[in-house]
Amino acid sequence: MKILVTGGAGFIGSHVADALLEEGHSVVVLDDLSSGRAENVPEKALFLEGDLRDAALVDRAFAEHDFDVVCHQGAQTSVSVSTREPVRDAEINVIGGLNVLEAARAHGVARFVFASTGGAIYGDIPEGQRAGEGWPPQPISPYACSKLAFERYLAAYHHEHGTPSTILRYANVYGPRQDPHGEAGVVAIFCQRLASGEKIRINAMREVGDAGCVRDYVYVADVVKANLLAIQGKLEGKVINVGSGEGTSTLQLAERIEAALGVKTDKEWGTRRAGDLERSVLEPNDELQRHTGPATPIADGIRETARWFAGRA
């Protein structure tokens, strides 16, 4: 198949592009390099540099290539950025996404796979519980709102035009190639700082000095598996959680990375970040796990990620 991967120069998108090429597909990457890196784009992929908000550019890409599937990873991904710049977040995640979706409809693309968020859409999950796909959405950040809005557009396009789609609701994805210099991706930030002997900051869940927010961390290889299944049409029409089902506090995460790197460092204790949920843990999807098996244990994923960052410190 010929597959468009938006955001394919980014962390997750580049891993998906790699896997698709390994399976023998033809891959076109569309990315504006605002957060992705050109060196992440696989050599065998065709790279188109461009902004999703440029409707004419997006449509031209579809007109020049006969795509079978769109794998839409391109996005503004930071909750904190979305709280400061909600209009920009919506321009990229809603308007940019609609440019891609409308082009896919106009050019008869057979399948649309969307990278959404389970880590933000469901809102705070009470202690001892995990959010399944039927959990009522409770977005509290502009980022979560924009992702949920685009999910609704996909449903509308399916109703009106028959455009088939799969929605993958990611937990907090981590792994090699994640950007350690932005505001998203605490695993990458901690790995980079610890490997370089720098301090790390534990942002508060509620009060300065607590163990920090609880998140469901899912290894990027598991996310790639979910995308491959969706691209193959094995999850078509579904909303699928992609997570581990295990909650880890920020402090526990820091200690796991310290153990993986064999280091100890001083810690700073920060205040709560605007837009942060206190606790977000997903119920793993049974159908997905029947295909892929259980999620990568966090100890294994952190070890591989820390090793990658240590080699670049």
N, C-alpha and C positions, 0 to 999 in steps of 0.2 A: 504494500500500500504506500501511497504518498501522503505524508503526515506533516501538518503544520504544528510546530511547537512554539507557541508564544512564550516569551520569557525564557527561551532556551539557552540564553547565556548566563542565566542565574543558577542558583544553588540547586533547586529541585529540577528545574527544566532541563539543565544540562545532563543530569543523571538519567532522566527519562529519554532524552535524545540519544545518549550513549546506548541504552538498552534497546531502543528501537532499531538502531543501526546494526547492533549485534544480531537482531532477529531477521535482518535482511530487508528492512523497510527503507524507503527513500524519505529523508528528513529535511525539512526546511525550517530554519530557526528565524523568528522575527523578534527582535529585541532592540530597545533604544540605548542600551548600555548605561542607563541611569543608575542601576544597581548591579547589573550583571557585568561579566567581563568577557571580552572577546576570546581570551585564551581558554575559557570554559567550553566554547562551541566546538563540538567534535570536528575533526578535519574533514570527514566524509559528508558532513551536513552542509547544505547551502545556507549561507548566512545573509539575511536581509536586515540591514540596520534601519529602524524606523520606530515611530511612536504610535501606539495604539489609538491615540486621540486624533490622528491624522486619517480621517475616513477615506480620503481619496487614495492615500498610500496603501491602506489596508485592502481596499477593493482591488487595486491594481495587482497586489500580490496574489489575490485569489483568481483574478482574470488570467494571470500569466502562468499559473500552476493549477493543475487539475487535482486538488486535494481530495482524498477519500475521507480523512478524519482531521478534525481540529482538536488539539490537546492544549487547552487554554490555561497556561500557568502564569502568564504575565499579569502583574498586579503591583499596586502599592501595598506592602505587606506589614507595615509597622503600625501597631495600635497607637503608640505615643505620637507618631507623626500625624496620624489621622485625627487625633484630638486637637492638634495645633493647626492642621491644614485640612479641615474637612472638605472644602470645595475641591482641592487638588485630589484628595482621596476618591471622591465621587467621580471626578472627571476621568480618572484612570480606570477605576474599578467598575463603574457603571457605564459611562459614555464610551470609554475605550472598549470595554467588553461588548457593548451593543454594536459598535462598529465591526467587531469580529463576527458576532452572531449574525448580523444583517448580511454581511458578505457571505458567510457560510450558507445562509438561506438562499440568497440570490444566485449563488453559483452551484447549488445542489449538492452540498457536502453531505455525505451519508451519516456522519456520526460526530457528536460534539461532546468532549469530555471537559468538565470544569473543575478546577482546583478551588474548592471553597474552604471554609474554616469550621471545624467543630470546636476548636479551641476558643472561639469567641462568640459564635452564634447562640449557644445554649444559655449563656449567662452563668452566674454562680451556681455550682452544683453542691448541694449539702454534703457534709461529711458522711462517708459510708455509702454514698450513692454514685452512680455513673450514668451519664446521659446517653440514652439510645437515640436513634434517628427520630423517634416519635416524641422526644422531649420538646415541650413548647419553646420555640425560639425566644430568647430574652436578650437581644443585643444591647449593650450599654456603651459601645464605642462606635464612632463613625465607620471604622474599618468593618466591624461586624455588620453594621447596617448596610454598607455597600455590597458586601458579599451576599447577604440575604436578599437584597433587592435584585441582584443579578440572578439568583436562583429562581425568583418569581418570574423574571423575564423569560428564563428558559422554559418554565411551565407554560407561560403564555404563548411562546413560539411553538411549543409542541401542540397546544390546543388549536392554534390558528393555522399553523403551517405544517404540522406533522414532523417538525424537526426533532429527531431523537437525541437524547442527551443522557449523560451520567454525571451525577454530582458526587464528588469525593470530598467529604468533610474531614480535613486533616486536623489531627492534634498538633502539638508543638514538634515540628520536624527538626531533626538535627543530623549532622554527619559531615563528612569531608566536603570541602568547597564552600561551606556556609560562611557568609561574610562576617568577620569579627569586628568590623569597624562601624557598623550601623547601630541602630537602636533595637532591632529585632535580633533574635538568635543568641540567647544567653549562653547556650552551650559553646558556641564558637567564641564568644567574647571571653568566657572563663578559660577556655582552652588556650587561647592566644595569650592572655595575661599570665596565666600560671606557667605556661611554657617559657615565658620571657621573664619570669621572676617578679611580676608586678602584682600590686594589690588588686583585690576584687571587691565589689560592692554587693551586699545583700539588700536589695530593696524590700521594704516592709510589706507584709500582707495588710496589717492594720497599724501597728505601732513600731517605731524604730527599735531594732534589737530582736524582733521575732524572727522565726525561721524563713519568712518570706512566703510568697504565694505557692500554691500547689498546682503542678501541671502534669499532664499526660505527655511524656516525651516519646516520640516514635521515630525509629531509625529510618533514614532516607531510602535504604534498600527495600523496606516494607512498602513505602509510598510508591516506589517505582513498580513493584509487583502489582499494586492496585491499579495503577495507570495502564499497565500492559493489558490486564484483564478487561478494563473498560474499553480500551482501544480495540480490542478483539471482539467487542460486543457481548461479552459474557456477563456484564453488569448493567446492560442497557435499561434505561428508564428508571434506574434506582437512585436513591440517596444513600450513600455508603459512608459510615464512619471509618476512618483510617487512624487507629490509635492502638495503644498497648493495653489500656484499661488499668494502668498502674499510676498512682499519684506520687509525685516526688516534689518535696519542697525545694526552694532555691538553695537553702543551706545543705540539704542532703545531696543535691546535685553538685555543689561545690566540693563536697567531701568525696564524692565518687570520682570527680575529675582529678582531685589531688592524689587519690589512691592510684589512679591509672597512670599518672605522670610521675609518681613517687616524690612528690613535693609537698611542702606546707607553706602557706603564705599568710600574711596579715589580711584581715578582712575589715572593710568599712561597712557601716550600717546606715543605709539610706532610708528616706521616707517612701511612702507609697507613691507609685507612678500613676498619673492620671489615666483613667480608662482601664486599669488593670483589674481583672477578675481576681477574687481571692482563691477560688478553687475551681479547676476545670479538669475533669476526668471523663473520658468517653467509654461507652460500652462498646467493645469490639464487635464488628459485624460478623455474624455467624456464617453467612454465605461467602464472604471474602475469606474467612479463615478456613473454610472447607477447601478452597482453592490453594491457599498459600501456607496453611499451617499457622501456628501462633506467632505473635510478633517477636522480633529480636529482643532478648532480654536487655535491659538497660545497661547492665554491667558489660555485656559484649559490645554493644553499640558505642558506649562511651570509650571503651578501650581502643576500638578501631579509630574513632574520631580523634582521640587524644594523640594517638600514634601519628596520625596524618599531620596534625598541627605541630607536634614536636619536631617533625622532620622539616618544618618550614620556619621554625623560631630563629 
